[in-house]
Amino acid sequence: KLKMNEQRKINTALQLVSVSNRKLNCVRISPGNSDRHELVKFLVCLELEKRNKCYITEARLVSGGIIDVLCLNDSIGYEITYSETEKELKEKIKKYPREIEIRRIDAKKDFKPKVLD
């Protein structure tokens, strides 16, 4: 069971996500992404599950844009990159709310759970 303060954090982060896209702790996959991108997304979610975190995959934001994995407990968005350049990622996250800290995870590298720390 979540503590009241933790639930408030989650609720605050949820306000940034479109109402139609609030399915918690469900891994959504997209055939438009590389297999490696989708595998790393799954591994991120698996690690978040182990840490008892709430997350949304393919989180469609009210302000525009879609974050690969949004951890609601910490307001951290994980952007998994495979073919995307640093410049493309910076352009993409310009429309993301400032309340969300964005972290890049390079899908070309072996996934290590510590990248979520």
C-alpha positions as a Markdown table, in Angstrom:
| # | Residue | x | y | z |
|---|---|---|---|---|
| 1 | Lys | 0.0 | 0.0 | 0.0 |
| 2 | Leu | 1.3 | 3.5 | -0.9 |
| 3 | Lys | 1.8 | 6.2 | 1.6 |
| 4 | Met | -0.3 | 9.4 | 1.1 |
| 5 | Asn | 2.7 | 11.4 | 0.0 |
| 6 | Glu | 3.7 | 8.8 | -2.5 |
| 7 | Gln | 0.2 | 8.7 | -3.9 |
| 8 | Arg | 0.2 | 12.5 | -4.2 |
| 9 | Lys | 3.4 | 12.4 | -6.3 |
| 10 | Ile | 1.8 | 9.8 | -8.6 |
| 11 | Asn | -1.4 | 11.8 | -8.9 |
| 12 | Thr | 0.5 | 15.0 | -9.8 |
| 13 | Ala | 2.5 | 13.2 | -12.5 |
| 14 | Leu | -0.7 | 11.6 | -13.8 |
| 15 | Gln | -2.2 | 15.1 | -14.5 |
| 16 | Leu | 0.5 | 15.5 | -17.2 |
| 17 | Val | -0.7 | 12.5 | -19.1 |
| 18 | Ser | -3.8 | 12.4 | -21.4 |
| 19 | Val | -6.8 | 10.8 | -19.6 |
| 20 | Ser | -7.1 | 8.3 | -22.4 |
| 21 | Asn | -3.6 | 7.1 | -21.8 |
| 22 | Arg | -3.4 | 6.3 | -18.1 |
| 23 | Lys | -3.1 | 2.6 | -18.1 |
| 24 | Leu | -0.7 | 1.9 | -15.2 |
| 25 | Asn | 2.1 | -0.7 | -15.2 |
| 26 | Cys | 1.3 | -2.2 | -18.6 |
| 27 | Val | 4.0 | -2.6 | -21.2 |
| 28 | Arg | 2.8 | -1.2 | -24.6 |
| 29 | Ile | 4.8 | -2.2 | -27.6 |
| 30 | Ser | 5.0 | -0.5 | -31.0 |
| 31 | Pro | 5.9 | -2.3 | -34.2 |
| 32 | Gly | 7.2 | 1.0 | -35.4 |
| 33 | Asn | 10.2 | 0.7 | -33.0 |
| 34 | Ser | 13.2 | -1.6 | -33.3 |
| 35 | Asp | 13.0 | -4.9 | -31.5 |
| 36 | Arg | 15.9 | -3.8 | -29.4 |
| 37 | His | 14.1 | -0.6 | -28.4 |
| 38 | Glu | 11.1 | -2.6 | -27.3 |
| 39 | Leu | 13.2 | -5.1 | -25.4 |
| 40 | Val | 15.0 | -2.3 | -23.5 |
| 41 | Lys | 11.6 | -0.7 | -22.7 |
| 42 | Phe | 10.4 | -4.1 | -21.3 |
| 43 | Leu | 13.6 | -4.3 | -19.2 |
| 44 | Val | 13.1 | -0.8 | -17.8 |
| 45 | Cys | 9.5 | -1.7 | -16.9 |
| 46 | Leu | 10.6 | -4.9 | -15.3 |
| 47 | Glu | 13.1 | -3.1 | -13.1 |
| 48 | Leu | 10.5 | -0.5 | -12.1 |
| 49 | Glu | 8.1 | -3.3 | -11.2 |
| 50 | Lys | 10.9 | -4.8 | -8.9 |
| 51 | Arg | 11.2 | -1.4 | -7.3 |
| 52 | Asn | 7.4 | -1.2 | -6.7 |
| 53 | Lys | 7.1 | 1.9 | -9.0 |
| 54 | Cys | 4.1 | 3.0 | -11.0 |
| 55 | Tyr | 4.7 | 3.7 | -14.7 |
| 56 | Ile | 3.1 | 4.4 | -18.0 |
| 57 | Thr | 4.6 | 3.2 | -21.3 |
| 58 | Glu | 4.1 | 5.3 | -24.4 |
| 59 | Ala | 2.8 | 8.1 | -22.1 |
| 60 | Arg | 1.0 | 10.6 | -24.3 |
| 61 | Leu | 1.4 | 14.0 | -22.6 |
| 62 | Val | -1.2 | 16.7 | -22.4 |
| 63 | Ser | 1.4 | 19.2 | -23.6 |
| 64 | Gly | 2.2 | 17.0 | -26.6 |
| 65 | Gly | 4.8 | 14.2 | -27.2 |
| 66 | Ile | 5.0 | 10.7 | -26.1 |
| 67 | Ile | 7.5 | 9.4 | -23.5 |
| 68 | Asp | 8.7 | 5.8 | -23.8 |
| 69 | Val | 8.4 | 5.1 | -20.0 |
| 70 | Leu | 7.2 | 7.6 | -17.4 |
| 71 | Cys | 7.8 | 6.7 | -13.8 |
| 72 | Leu | 5.0 | 8.4 | -11.9 |
| 73 | Asn | 6.5 | 8.0 | -8.4 |
| 74 | Asp | 9.6 | 10.1 | -9.4 |
| 75 | Ser | 8.3 | 12.1 | -12.4 |
| 76 | Ile | 11.2 | 10.7 | -14.5 |
| 77 | Gly | 10.7 | 10.0 | -18.2 |
| 78 | Tyr | 12.9 | 7.4 | -19.8 |
| 79 | Glu | 13.6 | 7.9 | -23.4 |
| 80 | Ile | 15.0 | 4.9 | -25.1 |
| 81 | Thr | 17.1 | 5.7 | -28.1 |
| 82 | Tyr | 18.3 | 3.4 | -30.8 |
| 83 | Ser | 18.5 | 5.4 | -34.0 |
| 84 | Glu | 17.6 | 8.8 | -32.6 |
| 85 | Thr | 20.4 | 11.3 | -32.4 |
| 86 | Glu | 21.1 | 13.5 | -29.4 |
| 87 | Lys | 19.9 | 16.5 | -31.4 |
| 88 | Glu | 16.6 | 14.8 | -32.3 |
| 89 | Leu | 16.0 | 13.8 | -28.7 |
| 90 | Lys | 16.6 | 17.4 | -27.5 |
| 91 | Glu | 14.1 | 18.7 | -30.1 |
| 92 | Lys | 11.6 | 16.0 | -29.0 |
| 93 | Ile | 11.7 | 16.9 | -25.3 |
| 94 | Lys | 11.3 | 20.6 | -25.8 |
| 95 | Lys | 7.6 | 20.2 | -25.5 |
| 96 | Tyr | 7.7 | 18.0 | -22.4 |
| 97 | Pro | 6.7 | 19.6 | -19.1 |
| 98 | Arg | 9.5 | 20.8 | -16.9 |
| 99 | Glu | 8.2 | 18.8 | -14.0 |
| 100 | Ile | 9.4 | 15.6 | -15.7 |
| 101 | Glu | 13.1 | 14.8 | -15.6 |
| 102 | Ile | 14.1 | 13.1 | -18.9 |
| 103 | Arg | 16.8 | 10.5 | -18.9 |
| 104 | Arg | 18.1 | 8.9 | -22.0 |
| 105 | Ile | 18.8 | 5.1 | -22.2 |
| 106 | Asp | 20.8 | 4.0 | -25.2 |
| 107 | Ala | 19.3 | 0.8 | -26.5 |
| 108 | Lys | 22.5 | -0.1 | -28.3 |
| 109 | Lys | 24.2 | -0.7 | -25.0 |
| 110 | Asp | 23.6 | -3.6 | -22.6 |
| 111 | Phe | 20.8 | -2.6 | -20.2 |
| 112 | Lys | 22.0 | -2.2 | -16.6 |
| 113 | Pro | 19.3 | -1.5 | -13.9 |
| 114 | Lys | 21.6 | 1.1 | -12.3 |
| 115 | Val | 20.8 | 3.5 | -15.3 |
| 116 | Leu | 17.5 | 4.1 | -13.5 |
| 117 | Asp | 19.2 | 5.4 | -10.4 |
